[in-house]
Structure formats: C-alpha cells, structure tokens
Amino acid sequence: MNAPDPTALRRRVLLTGLVSFGLFLVLAYLVASAGVSDWWLLLAIAVAYVVVVRPLMRPVRDASTLRRRLAYQAFLDSREDEQ
C-alpha cells in the first residue's frame, strides 16, 4: 500500500473543518428561523456528523491506521534485530 500524502491529508482535514463549520452555521440558522426547540439542532448536528463528517474523514483515519501499523511493524523488526 502506498504511503498517503501528508499535504493531501492536511487539506482533507481543513476541508472537513470548513464544511462542518459551514454546515453548523446553516443548521443553526435553519433551527433558529424555524422557531423549534434547540434539541433539533443537536439532532441535526448528529445526523450531519454521521452523513458528512465521518465519510470525509475516512482517508485520514485509514492513514492513521496505516501509520500505526507500520510503526508497530518497525518496532517488532527492531526487536528482532536486537536478539
């Protein structure tokens, strides 16, 4: 598996943050203008997280998993070299 590009991952995190913030502002405006309970905002944010934020962050989570796996493998290899 190829190593992920750190710059692309940083851009992905920044994009996700900007999209999340914008989505929050839109949802907060819609809930406030509808005059419904603030609990609807909480529900809308939870749905937005599941539908938008988690899928956008998938490459970052995969890269973190790969990095941990490679670091652990390097650790095991260094232990074998010592013995």
C-alpha positions, -999 to +999 in steps of 0.1 A: +000+000+000+013+034-009+020+060+018-006+087+019+004+123+010+006+143+043-003+175+025-034+160+010-044+147+044-040+182+059-061+196+031-087+170+038-088+179+075-091+216+067-118+210+042-138+188+066-134+215+093-146+242+070-175+221+057-185+212+092-184+248+104-205+260+074-229+232+079-233+240+116-240+277+108-266+267+082-283+243+105-282+267+134-298+294+112-325+270+100-334+258+135-334+294+148-356+307+119-380+277+122-385+286+159-383+250+170-365+237+201-328+237+203-328+200+207-335+198+169-301+215+164-284+188+184-302+161+163-293+178+131-256+181+140-255+144+150-270+135+116-246+158+098-217+142+116-227+107+105-236+117+069-210+143+061-180+144+086-173+107+091-172+099+053-149+130+047-125+119+074-123+082+063-089+087+044-074+104+074-085+075+097-071+050+072-038+068+070-036+069+108-043+032+110-016+025+084+009+047+102+003+029+135+006-005+118+039+005+101+053+019+133+044-012+152+059-034+125+091-013+126+092-017+164+089-055+160+116-056+134+139-036+156+133-060+185+141-090+162+174-073+151+184-069+188+180-106+195 
